Amino acid sequence: MNSALAHANSFRDENPRAASLGAPEEERAGLPAVNLLDLDRDGLTRFFTGLGEKPFRASQVLKWIHQQGVVDFDAMSNLSKALRRRLSECGEIALPTIVLEQRSVDGTHKWLLQLACGNRIETVFIPEEGRGTLCISSQVGCTLNCSFCSTARQGFNRNLSVAEIIGQLWMAKQALGEKTQITNVVLMGMGEPLLNFDNVVAAMNLMMDDVAYGLSKRRVTLSTAGIVPAIDRLARVSDVSLAVSLHATDDAVRNDLVPINRKYPLDALLQACKRYVDGARRKVTFEYVMLDGINDSPAQAKALARLLSGVPSKVNLIPFNPFPGAPYRCSSTIAIDRFQEILQRAGLVATRRKTRGDDIDAACGQLVGRVDTRTRRHKTNAVHPS
């Protein structure tokens, strides 16, 4: 069997609505439409091959959706009328809905997005000199229960689909307009990206695809709390930038801050980080939230320098952003400056993240949507108008 026919058969098995196009209307009724936002270039190629179309249709439609922002099949003028009609019968372009948009005094934008299931997620855009960074979510809630993170208190409902992940970038691009450019995307919003591996990788493929958003692999960053097997798996299929939520220099403290550390302790995590950058001219970014009296002493700064010795890395020091009921306080400016100076003296690149959007709860660790949790933690609703 040739590859085109194999792809066609595979697609028909996965997408009964498309496979039924030649059937009577009553047989097609009730079958779900295929959301084309769920498909990267390979997936969309299989889609069109399954329809008996040429593979290049995938590039055409990707350009319409992601570069032109067109979601109406009838407006895709370089497709035949017959194909546009077929797309309207078996496909759709379904996006999250903006419920609320907020803008910080520093220019940061935050959107509350409603999903078809009724859950809500948050997406943040941070403008800076010469760049614009979009922080997107990968799950509805989070399972990891990191003690310093507001998102963790909501519990967990489900993984986001490819459409719901890339839909955040599509929506932000349209909302910001042509004068504001999104130059970087970070998967640092709600959820642990590596626990939604396949959908996150497909969405990142779209971000970097020249006929979609065309972002450099250096400008797409995946942030993880340290799912060691998934870091190794990611290294085999992608080479996006990697950020790791470290936050401690020993397992005892990190077990309390980042409970997944009990399963994947620091030594295993750092070895995985070394493997990820092996042979590549890049560094892992280690994120380190500054917590007063917990992880901010000079001795811990020196321990961090020793811990990262031999790991191509840079350290991003993050002032803790409080939320209601938070069990921690942010380290003092003096303590953060002292910590940074010790790291720099040890030869590490250490920067201090400027807090952005805290007046609209858009800063690191503050994102709260609305999650109908399936965990034992309480359901938490963001205080936002419907």
N, C-alpha and C positions, 0 to 999 in steps of 0.2 A: 504494500500500500504506500503511495507516495505521501510526502509530508503535508501537502495541501489538503489531500483527502482525509488524512488522519486528523488534521486540525478541524476540518469541517465536521467530521463525525463527533469529535470531542466536544465541539461547541454545541452541536445539536443535543447531545446528551445532557449538557449543563444548562441549556437555555431552551426549554420546550416551546416558549412563545415564538422564538425565531424559527424553530424547526417546523412549526405548524402553519407557516405563511400560506402554503398552498391549500390548506384545508378549508372547509366551509367556515363561515363566520361563527356559527354556533359551536363548533369544535374549538375555536380560538378563544371564545369568551371565558373569562375567569383565570386565564393564565397570566402570570405577572409579567409586566414589561421589563426589559433589560435597561437598567440605569447605566447609560454610557459613561457617566462619571466614575463608575466602578472599574473601568477598564484602562490599563496602561496601553502602550503601543502594541505589545504582543497580544494582549487580550482583545483589543479592538481589531487587530488583524485577523484573529480567529473568528471574531464576530462576523466580519465582512466575508471571509472565506466561507463561513457557514451559510451565508446568504447567497453564495455563488458569485460574489463580487471580487474584483481585483484587490490585492492587499494594499495598494496605494490609497484606497479609500480611507484607511485608518489615519494616515497623515493628514489628509484633507479635513477630516472631521475633528481631529485633535486641534488643528489650527483654528477652526471655527470656534470650538468650545473654549479653549484655554488662552488663545492669543487674541481672538476677536471678541470673546465674551458672548458669543451667540448661542442661545439655547433653543431657538425655534428652528426646527428642521426646514421649514418652508423658506427660511432666509438664507439657507446654504446654497448659494446660487450656482456653484460649480458641480453640484450633484444633479443628476437627472430628476425630472419630476416623478418618475416611477420609483426611483430609489428613495426620494424624500417621503413618498407615500408609504413605502414599505417600512421606513424607519419610524414613522408615526404610528404604525400598526404594532410593531414589536418592541420599540424602544422608547426611552424617555430620558430627559436630563433633569433629574430631581435634586434640588439643593436644600441645605438647611435654611431656615427662615430667621431673619434678624428680628429679635424681639425688642432689643434695647441697644442703643449705641451711646457710649459715654466718652468724653474727651477730657483728659487731665489738663491742668494748667501748664504742664511741661510738654504738651502736644501728643502725649500717648493716647491711643485709641483703644477702647475695649468694646467688644461686641458680645452680647448674650444671644446665643443661637438656639432655636428650637428645632429638635429633631422630630422625625415623623412619629417616633414612639412616645413622644411627650417629654422625654428628658431634655435637659438643656446643658450646653457646654459654653465655655468662654474662650475667646481668641483675642490676642493683644498685638497691636502694632506699636513699635517703639522707634520714633524718628531720631536720628543722630546726624552729626555733621558728615556728609558724604555717604550715608548709608541709611537703610530703613529695614528693621528686623521684625519679622512676623513670628510670634510665638503661638504655636497651634497645639491642640489637644489630640490625643490618640485613643483615649478611652472615656467612657462615661463614668466618672469617679476614678477610684484607684484601689487596688487590692493591697498595696504594700504598707499602708498605715505608718508612714514616717511621722515621728512625733512632733516635728517642727512645721508640718505642712497642713494648711487649711483644707486643701483638697482631700487629704487622707481621711478627714473626719466625716466625709459624706457617705463613705462606703463605696460599693461598686455595683454597676448594673451590667455593662457589656462592653465589648470592644467596638470601636467605631469602624464603619465600613470604609473602603477606599474613597467612595463618594463623599462621605462625611468628613474625611481628613482633607482631601484635595479641595473639597467644597469650601473649606475655610479660606484657603488661598484664593480661590476664584472669587469668593464674596468680598474679601478684603481688597483685592485688586480693583474690583468694580466700584466699591464704596469709596476708595481713596481717590480714584480718578487718575488720569494720565500724568498729572503734574507731580504726583507722589509715587516714587518707585520703591518696590519691595526688592531689596538687593540680597537679603539673607532670610532663611527660614530656619527656625529652631524648633525641634519637637521637645518642648520643655513645658507645655501646658498640662492640662489634666491627664493623668494616667502614666503608666510605664510603657513606653513605645515597644520595647522588646518582648512584652507579653502580648502584643498584637502584631507579631512579626510579619506575616505575609502581607497584610493590608498596609502596614507602614512602609514596607519595601516597595510595594507597587505604587503607593502615593509618592514616595521619594523619586522613583523612576520617572514619573510624570513631571515632578519639579525640575528634574535635570534634563528632560528630553528637549532637544532643540526645536521640535515642532509644538511644544507645549509652553513651558516657562523658561527653559534654557538656563537654569541656574547652575553655576559651577559646583562641583562636588565639595569644594572648600567652603561654599556658602550655604550648604545644607548640613545642619548639625543635629545629631540624635543624642539626646541626653538620657542616660540610664542610671538607675540606682545600683546596678551591678549584677545583671543576670548572666553569669559567666558563660554557660553553654551558648546562649544567644549571641553574645559578643563574638565568639568564635564562628558561629554560623554567619553572622553579618559580614565578617571579614572575607568569607568565601563568595558572597554575592554582591557586595557593595564596598565602596571606599569613601563614603561620606565622612565628614568630621565627627569625631566621637567626644562626648563630654560625659564625665562620670561624677555623680553626686557622692562625694567622699565624706566630708564633714567630720572626720575623726581620724586619729592617728593610731588607735589601738582597737582591738575587737570588742573589748568590754564597753567602751563608750559608744562605738558604732552600733553594737547590738541594740542599744536603747534608742538611738536616733534613727537608724535604718534597719528595721528588724530582718530584712532579707539577708543581712550580713551573717546571721546565724547559719544560713544555708551555704552562702558563698562568702567566706571570710576574706579579710584584707589580702592575705598572701595570694589566694587563688585569683582574686579580682585583679591585683596588680600584674600577675603573670599573664592574664588574659589581655590586659591593656598592652603589655609588651608585644604579645603576639599580634595584636591588631595593627600596630604601627611598624612591625618588623619589615625592614628594607624600604620603608616609605619615608619621604622627606616631610614628615608632619608630626604633630604633637597631640597628645591627649590633653583636653582641658579638664582639670579637676576642680569641681565646684565645692566650695567650703563655706558653709553658712556660719557666721560669727555669733556665738551664743555666750552671753556673759557667764563666766565662771564654769563653763562646761567644757569648751574646747579652744579657748583663746589665750592660754598662758604662754609665756616665752618658752617654757620647756616643751609644750606641744608644738610650737612653731619649729623648734629644732628637730623634734621627732618627725614632723612632716617632711622636712628637708631630707632627713635620712631615709625615710620611707620611699620617697620619690627618686632617690638616687638611682641612676641607670634607666629611668623611664623617661623617654622624650615627652616633656610635659610643660604645661603652664598652669598656674593656679589662679583661680578667680575667687577672690574673697567677697562674700555676699553678706552685707549687713542684714540681720534678721528682721523680717517684716512682720510685726505683730498682728494677731487676729484675736477675736473674742475668745477668752478662755485659754489662750496660749500659755503653756507652762514655762516659757522662757522669756528672757529679756535680751535685747541686742547688746553686743559688746560696745564698750565706750569707744569713741573716736581714738583716744590714746592707745587703747588695747589693740585696735585694728591696725593703726599705724605701726605700732611696735612689732606686731605679728608679721606684717608685710615687709618691714625692714629686715627682720631676721631671715626671711625666705630669700630676699634679694641678695643679702650678704652671702648666703650659701650658694648663689649662682642660679637660682630659679627665677623664671619670669613670673612675677606675681602682680596682679592688678586688683584694684578694688572696684567692684561693680557699683555704678551710680544707681541709687534707687530711683526708679521711674514709675509714675502712675500710682503711687501709694494712696493718693487722695481719692482714687476711684477703685481701690482694691485690685489693682492690676499688676502689682509688683510680684517678685518671685515668691512662690509659696502661698499666694493669697487667692488664687483662682477658685471660685466656687460657682458652679452652675446649679442645676437641680437634678438630683439623682434619686431615682426610685431604687434604693439599694437592695441588692440580693444577699448582702452580707448581714452579720448580726449587729453591725453598727447602725446607729439611728439614721433615719431619713433626714436629710438636710436640704432645705430650700433656700436659695439665694433670696435676699430681700430686694426684689426687683418688681416693678409693675408688670402685669401681664399685657 
